[in-house]
Structures are given as structure tokens and as C-alpha cells.
Amino acid sequence: MSEQKKTKKNKKTTMFPLGIVLLILGVSMILAWWPDVVSVFRGLLGIALALGGLLVLYSLNK
């Protein structure tokens, strides 16, 4: 096996456990702070609706 293939394989074997750990941490944080996550989504939805309304009013003005 060439040195380049070994390096790619080593990188994949290193990154896979790191990805699993980050995934578990992210999901556990989302579940632990679920009310805050819902608040953030509601806030983002509100901002998106407000910007949509501004765009509609701006398009009517032109």
C-alpha cells in the first residue's frame, strides 16, 4: 500500500470517532436545552417572517 493511501486511511480512522463524539455531544446538548432550542427557532422564524413582510412592502413600493 502506498504512503498516501495509508495517510488517508489513518485520517479516516481518526476522524470517525471524533465525528461520533461530536454527534453525541451535539444531540445531548440539544435535548438538554430543548426549550432554549425552541426559543431560538421561534426567534429565527419571527425574523424571517418580518424580513419577508418588509420585502413584500418594498416590492409594492416600487
BELZI-V413852 format. One line per field, one symbol per residue. ss: DSSP state (h for helix, s for strand, l for the rest). phi: phi as a letter, one per 30 degrees, with the letter a starting at -180 (. if undefined). psi: psi as a letter, one per 20 degrees, with the letter a starting at -180 (. if undefined). A space follows every 10 residues. Layout:
ss=???
phi=???
psi=???
This chain:
ss=llhhhhhhhh hhhhhhhhhh hhhhhhhhhh hhlhhhhhhh hhhhhhhhhh hhhhhhhhhh hl
phi=.ddddddddd dddddddddd dddddddddd ddcedddddd dddddddddd dddddddddd dd
psi=prhhhggggh gghghghggg ghggggghhg hhkghhgggg ggghgggggg hggghghghh h.
